[in-house]
């Protein structure tokens, strides 16, 4: 078994340029790096542990929290309960959380999700193709994708996903016109705090 260690900087993708002046300080405060060039997030389709297929392109109109992880990764295990709190807090918003597992068996990932009472989808990247597509260099790595399908930022390493700075950043992303048009058309409220 091997353990990927986060060493140095990873290759990252594009900056969110719409409202960049307002968003970049929020990204910095949340400990999320703005990606250096605006671009659409690479599309993919993966199965979750139940066999259900998930297609990134079908999530347009929602903020996507895309986390890359493995069960053997201690920092991944550390941040997962906080991810569950965040997912629960934003369950009524146009928000999707996916945890893309790196090359582990379906049964092993399913056991982990059940044992840790995690309810967001765990997607199976059985051959590492999606990890390579996103140039993941260490686990955990999390990308934020806006409601237009554009890469906004990347966080390398574990984060405290329920803190005030993260909630403020996600509220700004959720209040984007592209999110409100595709959901109810109403402004999105500040995400509630985790339990």
Secondary structure by P-SEA (a helix, b strand, c coil): cbbbbbcccccccccccccccccaaaaaaacccccccccccccccccccccbbbbccccccbbbbbbbbccccaaaaaaaaaaaaaaaaaccccbbbbbbbccccaaaaaaaaaaaccccbbbbcccaaaaaaaccccccbbbbbccccccccccccccccccaaaaaaaaaaaacaaaaaaccccccccccccc
